[in-house]
Amino acid sequence: MHRSSQDTAAQRKASDRKVSDLIASHAAGEDPRRTMARLNATIIDCQRAGLDMPRGFVDLSRRLSAACVARDRRRPH
């Protein structure tokens, strides 16, 4: 099945919106593990659609990973 450039552009725009939404949720204090799970689901959706991963996903993934590690270090064991 051949995707039109309009379909691909619409999917890319939706992915960019999701990155913005995820960043906003994280900034608003959402648990970084929850945001990471949502990001991973979005990445899978992009891969299934045959889209390249937006740069924002990579940057956000790094920030969320660091936030998860920092959060785990603050927890009593």
C-alpha positions as CSV (number, residue, x, y, z in Angstrom):
1,M,0.0,0.0,0.0
2,H,1.4,3.3,-1.1
3,R,0.9,6.3,1.2
4,S,0.3,9.7,-0.3
5,S,2.6,12.5,0.7
6,Q,-0.5,14.2,2.3
7,D,-1.1,11.2,4.5
8,T,2.5,11.2,5.6
9,A,2.5,14.9,6.2
10,A,-0.6,14.6,8.4
11,Q,0.9,11.8,10.3
12,R,4.1,13.7,10.9
13,K,2.1,16.7,12.1
14,A,0.2,14.5,14.5
15,S,3.5,13.0,15.8
16,D,4.9,16.5,16.3
17,R,1.7,17.4,18.3
18,K,2.2,14.3,20.4
19,V,5.8,15.3,21.2
20,S,4.5,18.7,22.4
21,D,1.7,17.2,24.4
22,L,4.2,14.8,26.1
23,I,6.6,17.6,26.9
24,A,3.8,19.6,28.4
25,S,2.6,16.7,30.5
26,H,6.1,16.1,31.8
27,A,6.6,19.8,32.6
28,A,3.3,19.8,34.4
29,G,4.6,17.2,36.8
30,E,3.3,13.9,35.3
31,D,5.2,10.9,36.6
32,P,8.1,10.4,34.2
33,R,7.4,6.7,34.0
34,R,3.9,7.4,32.7
35,T,5.2,9.9,30.2
36,M,7.9,7.4,29.0
37,A,5.2,4.7,28.5
38,R,3.1,7.1,26.4
39,L,6.2,8.1,24.5
40,N,7.1,4.5,23.8
41,A,3.6,3.8,22.5
42,T,3.8,6.9,20.2
43,I,7.2,5.7,18.9
44,I,5.6,2.3,18.1
45,D,2.8,4.0,16.3
46,C,5.3,6.0,14.2
47,Q,7.2,2.8,13.3
48,R,4.1,1.0,12.3
49,A,3.1,3.9,10.1
50,G,6.6,3.8,8.5
51,L,7.6,7.3,9.7
52,D,11.0,8.4,10.7
53,M,11.2,9.2,14.4
54,P,10.9,12.9,15.1
55,R,14.0,14.4,16.7
56,G,11.9,15.6,19.6
57,F,11.2,11.9,20.6
58,V,14.9,11.2,21.0
59,D,15.5,14.3,23.1
60,L,12.4,13.7,25.2
61,S,13.4,10.0,25.7
62,R,16.7,11.1,27.1
63,R,15.2,13.6,29.5
64,L,12.6,11.2,30.7
65,S,15.2,8.4,31.3
66,A,17.2,10.9,33.4
67,A,14.1,11.9,35.3
68,C,13.2,8.3,36.0
69,V,16.7,7.5,37.3
70,A,16.7,10.7,39.5
71,R,13.3,9.8,40.9
72,D,14.3,6.2,41.7
73,R,17.4,7.5,43.5
74,R,15.3,9.7,45.7
75,R,13.1,6.8,46.8
76,P,13.9,5.1,50.0
77,H,15.0,1.4,49.5
